[in-house]
Amino acid sequence: MKNPQVVLQQKEIDLIRVRKEVDALRTVLPLLDDPMQCVQEIISSRGMAQPTDDNGMAELELYFPFIKNLRMKNAAGGT
């Protein structure tokens, strides 16, 4: 028979892991709704200057590689 303390401790560890996973999903969820709006929010929340040209977007892609995929998707007319 398993020790109840060990089982409880493992369940608590599992609960912490699941909470972290839920927080991660809540962070990513806005990307599924409107990816470019989420990028704008990330930029403004970090106090970064808004890019005004393609060169500025290229610089952003260094910090946020997923932006290139979002730009390509928007250019292709995808949603």
Secondary structure, DSSP 8 states (H G I E B T S, - for coil): ---HHHHHHHHHHHHHHHHHHHHHHHHHHHHHH-HHHHHHHHHHHTT-----SHHHHHHHHHH-THHHHHHHHHHTT--
